[in-house]
Amino acid sequence: MGSSSSKPSGDSHTWKASSPVGVSQDFVDTLHTSRESDVSRAQNLELAVQARVSEELKKLSAQESAALKATLEKASEITDKDAAATSQGDRQTVSSEVEALRARLHKRKQLRPLPETVERARGEVVRCLLENDRRPLDCWQEVEAFKEEVRKLEKNWVDKVVR
């Protein structure tokens, strides 16, 4: 079983064609003397493909690194600007801005006043939450009543719009 080699002992290659061959004898001799086999050609091709893929990966990595660096620089500039603005804004400035926002909020017009039932349910939720500031989950009944009133209000509005 292992005593003989797997290759034939003779180096002679004979090929007999039934028709005249269009290949020169020099080319045939070159093929016979070539040490390259199908396996070695496949390995060379695989190495070439791996080298090309490696080049492309390096190129993409460089592009991504440049894009990341540019993004980080922009983010640091924005952060630096925000930090400078925040450090200048003291407590008095912040409180005046909050008051200005509150004033704008109160100036907004309501299109229609809310019905008394919704206002009453809202007031009950606020009262309950103030009384149970450490246990807000105890106000679930008031919240459900408020949700029901809002559902009724929304249903009436939809009915008016659809008609």
Summary of the structure (lengths in Angstrom):
residues: 163
radius of gyration: 42.4
end to end distance: 95.6
largest distance: 109.7
contacts: 273
relative contact order: 0.03
helix: 74%
strand: 0%
